[in-house]
Amino acid sequence: MQTDWQTKTIAPNGHLLQIDCNSGRERQIKHAACKCGQPVLIEFNAQFSSRRDRKRVFYDRSPDNLNAFRCRGCHEPVSECVPGAEYDEQSNS
């Protein structure tokens, strides 16, 4: 199914609240960048996250089920080089 994400509003924490016009699914994302400058997006409470903290780091125009674990630019783990993509402490227990 094709997705068509539209920004619904900006939350007080600066995250974008978006809605898929085709399915009605909502998501909360944040624009971020690696230390090397590679732009990424971070989705919070992600339906298709493979992390315990339910964050999904991905690149613009990626399929909904794709998770980035290493930066395209510097190849470092995104959890170590992208501010905001760190693993939350509760995910380690």
mmCIF file of the C-alpha atoms, coordinates in Angstrom:
data_MODEL
# 
_entry.id   MODEL 
# 
loop_
_atom_site.group_PDB 
_atom_site.id 
_atom_site.type_symbol 
_atom_site.label_atom_id 
_atom_site.label_alt_id 
_atom_site.label_comp_id 
_atom_site.label_asym_id 
_atom_site.label_entity_id 
_atom_site.label_seq_id 
_atom_site.pdbx_PDB_ins_code 
_atom_site.Cartn_x 
_atom_site.Cartn_y 
_atom_site.Cartn_z 
_atom_site.occupancy 
_atom_site.B_iso_or_equiv 
_atom_site.pdbx_formal_charge 
_atom_site.auth_seq_id 
_atom_site.auth_comp_id 
_atom_site.auth_asym_id 
_atom_site.auth_atom_id 
_atom_site.pdbx_PDB_model_num 
ATOM 1  C CA . MET A 1 1  ? 0.000  0.000  0.000  1.00 0.00 ? 1  MET A CA 1 
ATOM 2  C CA . GLN A 1 2  ? 1.273  3.450  -0.915 1.00 0.00 ? 2  GLN A CA 1 
ATOM 3  C CA . THR A 1 3  ? 1.668  5.980  1.904  1.00 0.00 ? 3  THR A CA 1 
ATOM 4  C CA . ASP A 1 4  ? 1.057  9.715  1.671  1.00 0.00 ? 4  ASP A CA 1 
ATOM 5  C CA . TRP A 1 5  ? 2.296  11.330 4.874  1.00 0.00 ? 5  TRP A CA 1 
ATOM 6  C CA . GLN A 1 6  ? 0.955  14.801 5.642  1.00 0.00 ? 6  GLN A CA 1 
ATOM 7  C CA . THR A 1 7  ? 1.998  16.888 8.650  1.00 0.00 ? 7  THR A CA 1 
ATOM 8  C CA . LYS A 1 8  ? -0.952 17.317 10.959 1.00 0.00 ? 8  LYS A CA 1 
ATOM 9  C CA . THR A 1 9  ? 0.625  19.471 13.663 1.00 0.00 ? 9  THR A CA 1 
ATOM 10 C CA . ILE A 1 10 ? 3.863  20.197 15.505 1.00 0.00 ? 10 ILE A CA 1 
ATOM 11 C CA . ALA A 1 11 ? 3.956  18.931 19.092 1.00 0.00 ? 11 ALA A CA 1 
ATOM 12 C CA . PRO A 1 12 ? 5.329  21.114 21.922 1.00 0.00 ? 12 PRO A CA 1 
ATOM 13 C CA . ASN A 1 13 ? 8.475  18.918 21.992 1.00 0.00 ? 13 ASN A CA 1 
ATOM 14 C CA . GLY A 1 14 ? 9.142  19.813 18.326 1.00 0.00 ? 14 GLY A CA 1 
ATOM 15 C CA . HIS A 1 15 ? 8.123  16.432 16.928 1.00 0.00 ? 15 HIS A CA 1 
ATOM 16 C CA . LEU A 1 16 ? 5.959  16.393 13.820 1.00 0.00 ? 16 LEU A CA 1 
ATOM 17 C CA . LEU A 1 17 ? 2.646  14.586 14.101 1.00 0.00 ? 17 LEU A CA 1 
ATOM 18 C CA . GLN A 1 18 ? 1.823  13.125 10.704 1.00 0.00 ? 18 GLN A CA 1 
ATOM 19 C CA . ILE A 1 19 ? -1.066 11.179 9.232  1.00 0.00 ? 19 ILE A CA 1 
ATOM 20 C CA . ASP A 1 20 ? -1.092 8.864  6.246  1.00 0.00 ? 20 ASP A CA 1 
ATOM 21 C CA . CYS A 1 21 ? -3.918 10.108 4.013  1.00 0.00 ? 21 CYS A CA 1 
ATOM 22 C CA . ASN A 1 22 ? -4.449 6.589  2.607  1.00 0.00 ? 22 ASN A CA 1 
ATOM 23 C CA . SER A 1 23 ? -4.627 4.479  5.785  1.00 0.00 ? 23 SER A CA 1 
ATOM 24 C CA . GLY A 1 24 ? -5.268 7.035  8.550  1.00 0.00 ? 24 GLY A CA 1 
ATOM 25 C CA . ARG A 1 25 ? -2.225 5.752  10.490 1.00 0.00 ? 25 ARG A CA 1 
ATOM 26 C CA . GLU A 1 26 ? -0.507 8.428  12.577 1.00 0.00 ? 26 GLU A CA 1 
ATOM 27 C CA . ARG A 1 27 ? 3.148  8.775  13.497 1.00 0.00 ? 27 ARG A CA 1 
ATOM 28 C CA . GLN A 1 28 ? 5.377  11.098 15.503 1.00 0.00 ? 28 GLN A CA 1 
ATOM 29 C CA . ILE A 1 29 ? 8.716  11.924 13.898 1.00 0.00 ? 29 ILE A CA 1 
ATOM 30 C CA . LYS A 1 30 ? 11.708 14.179 14.389 1.00 0.00 ? 30 LYS A CA 1 
ATOM 31 C CA . HIS A 1 31 ? 14.173 15.381 11.772 1.00 0.00 ? 31 HIS A CA 1 
ATOM 32 C CA . ALA A 1 32 ? 17.742 14.674 12.870 1.00 0.00 ? 32 ALA A CA 1 
ATOM 33 C CA . ALA A 1 33 ? 21.211 14.346 11.390 1.00 0.00 ? 33 ALA A CA 1 
ATOM 34 C CA . CYS A 1 34 ? 24.254 12.197 11.993 1.00 0.00 ? 34 CYS A CA 1 
ATOM 35 C CA . LYS A 1 35 ? 27.452 13.817 13.222 1.00 0.00 ? 35 LYS A CA 1 
ATOM 36 C CA . CYS A 1 36 ? 28.706 13.470 9.628  1.00 0.00 ? 36 CYS A CA 1 
ATOM 37 C CA . GLY A 1 37 ? 25.728 15.490 8.352  1.00 0.00 ? 37 GLY A CA 1 
ATOM 38 C CA . GLN A 1 38 ? 23.624 12.660 6.865  1.00 0.00 ? 38 GLN A CA 1 
ATOM 39 C CA . PRO A 1 39 ? 19.933 13.562 7.436  1.00 0.00 ? 39 PRO A CA 1 
ATOM 40 C CA . VAL A 1 40 ? 17.680 10.936 9.045  1.00 0.00 ? 40 VAL A CA 1 
ATOM 41 C CA . LEU A 1 41 ? 14.242 10.743 10.592 1.00 0.00 ? 41 LEU A CA 1 
ATOM 42 C CA . ILE A 1 42 ? 13.398 9.261  13.975 1.00 0.00 ? 42 ILE A CA 1 
ATOM 43 C CA . GLU A 1 43 ? 9.921  7.847  14.556 1.00 0.00 ? 43 GLU A CA 1 
ATOM 44 C CA . PHE A 1 44 ? 8.768  7.416  18.148 1.00 0.00 ? 44 PHE A CA 1 
ATOM 45 C CA . ASN A 1 45 ? 6.467  4.622  19.330 1.00 0.00 ? 45 ASN A CA 1 
ATOM 46 C CA . ALA A 1 46 ? 6.884  3.137  15.877 1.00 0.00 ? 46 ALA A CA 1 
ATOM 47 C CA . GLN A 1 47 ? 4.672  0.300  14.715 1.00 0.00 ? 47 GLN A CA 1 
ATOM 48 C CA . PHE A 1 48 ? 7.497  -1.222 12.639 1.00 0.00 ? 48 PHE A CA 1 
ATOM 49 C CA . SER A 1 49 ? 10.399 -0.630 15.032 1.00 0.00 ? 49 SER A CA 1 
ATOM 50 C CA . SER A 1 50 ? 12.829 -3.463 15.675 1.00 0.00 ? 50 SER A CA 1 
ATOM 51 C CA . ARG A 1 51 ? 14.043 -1.811 18.906 1.00 0.00 ? 51 ARG A CA 1 
ATOM 52 C CA . ARG A 1 52 ? 12.665 -2.318 22.416 1.00 0.00 ? 52 ARG A CA 1 
ATOM 53 C CA . ASP A 1 53 ? 12.377 1.452  22.935 1.00 0.00 ? 53 ASP A CA 1 
ATOM 54 C CA . ARG A 1 54 ? 10.135 1.564  19.812 1.00 0.00 ? 54 ARG A CA 1 
ATOM 55 C CA . LYS A 1 55 ? 12.247 4.183  18.037 1.00 0.00 ? 55 LYS A CA 1 
ATOM 56 C CA . ARG A 1 56 ? 12.706 3.725  14.303 1.00 0.00 ? 56 ARG A CA 1 
ATOM 57 C CA . VAL A 1 57 ? 15.573 5.533  12.588 1.00 0.00 ? 57 VAL A CA 1 
ATOM 58 C CA . PHE A 1 58 ? 15.110 5.724  8.832  1.00 0.00 ? 58 PHE A CA 1 
ATOM 59 C CA . TYR A 1 59 ? 15.813 7.765  5.726  1.00 0.00 ? 59 TYR A CA 1 
ATOM 60 C CA . ASP A 1 60 ? 13.276 9.925  3.910  1.00 0.00 ? 60 ASP A CA 1 
ATOM 61 C CA . ARG A 1 61 ? 11.192 7.950  1.398  1.00 0.00 ? 61 ARG A CA 1 
ATOM 62 C CA . SER A 1 62 ? 12.103 4.597  3.016  1.00 0.00 ? 62 SER A CA 1 
ATOM 63 C CA . PRO A 1 63 ? 9.460  1.868  3.295  1.00 0.00 ? 63 PRO A CA 1 
ATOM 64 C CA . ASP A 1 64 ? 7.583  1.834  6.630  1.00 0.00 ? 64 ASP A CA 1 
ATOM 65 C CA . ASN A 1 65 ? 9.213  -1.417 7.711  1.00 0.00 ? 65 ASN A CA 1 
ATOM 66 C CA . LEU A 1 66 ? 12.814 -0.298 7.096  1.00 0.00 ? 66 LEU A CA 1 
ATOM 67 C CA . ASN A 1 67 ? 15.049 0.483  10.094 1.00 0.00 ? 67 ASN A CA 1 
ATOM 68 C CA . ALA A 1 68 ? 18.506 2.053  9.733  1.00 0.00 ? 68 ALA A CA 1 
ATOM 69 C CA . PHE A 1 69 ? 21.140 0.712  12.107 1.00 0.00 ? 69 PHE A CA 1 
ATOM 70 C CA . ARG A 1 70 ? 24.207 2.324  10.533 1.00 0.00 ? 70 ARG A CA 1 
ATOM 71 C CA . CYS A 1 71 ? 24.634 5.731  8.956  1.00 0.00 ? 71 CYS A CA 1 
ATOM 72 C CA . ARG A 1 72 ? 24.786 5.812  5.150  1.00 0.00 ? 72 ARG A CA 1 
ATOM 73 C CA . GLY A 1 73 ? 27.551 8.415  5.325  1.00 0.00 ? 73 GLY A CA 1 
ATOM 74 C CA . CYS A 1 74 ? 30.014 7.381  8.030  1.00 0.00 ? 74 CYS A CA 1 
ATOM 75 C CA . HIS A 1 75 ? 28.753 3.799  8.669  1.00 0.00 ? 75 HIS A CA 1 
ATOM 76 C CA . GLU A 1 76 ? 28.725 4.329  12.453 1.00 0.00 ? 76 GLU A CA 1 
ATOM 77 C CA . PRO A 1 77 ? 25.821 2.892  14.495 1.00 0.00 ? 77 PRO A CA 1 
ATOM 78 C CA . VAL A 1 78 ? 22.999 5.463  14.405 1.00 0.00 ? 78 VAL A CA 1 
ATOM 79 C CA . SER A 1 79 ? 22.417 4.963  18.127 1.00 0.00 ? 79 SER A CA 1 
ATOM 80 C CA . GLU A 1 80 ? 25.911 6.397  18.710 1.00 0.00 ? 80 GLU A CA 1 
ATOM 81 C CA . CYS A 1 81 ? 26.132 9.128  16.062 1.00 0.00 ? 81 CYS A CA 1 
ATOM 82 C CA . VAL A 1 82 ? 22.596 10.557 15.701 1.00 0.00 ? 82 VAL A CA 1 
ATOM 83 C CA . PRO A 1 83 ? 21.403 12.773 18.566 1.00 0.00 ? 83 PRO A CA 1 
ATOM 84 C CA . GLY A 1 84 ? 18.011 11.478 19.723 1.00 0.00 ? 84 GLY A CA 1 
ATOM 85 C CA . ALA A 1 85 ? 18.544 7.955  18.352 1.00 0.00 ? 85 ALA A CA 1 
ATOM 86 C CA . GLU A 1 86 ? 20.265 6.679  21.485 1.00 0.00 ? 86 GLU A CA 1 
ATOM 87 C CA . TYR A 1 87 ? 18.701 3.608  23.075 1.00 0.00 ? 87 TYR A CA 1 
ATOM 88 C CA . ASP A 1 88 ? 16.470 4.569  25.992 1.00 0.00 ? 88 ASP A CA 1 
ATOM 89 C CA . GLU A 1 89 ? 17.506 3.026  29.310 1.00 0.00 ? 89 GLU A CA 1 
ATOM 90 C CA . GLN A 1 90 ? 14.313 0.972  29.725 1.00 0.00 ? 90 GLN A CA 1 
ATOM 91 C CA . SER A 1 91 ? 15.161 -0.830 26.472 1.00 0.00 ? 91 SER A CA 1 
ATOM 92 C CA . ASN A 1 92 ? 18.308 -2.329 28.006 1.00 0.00 ? 92 ASN A CA 1 
ATOM 93 C CA . SER A 1 93 ? 16.515 -4.243 30.744 1.00 0.00 ? 93 SER A CA 1 
# 
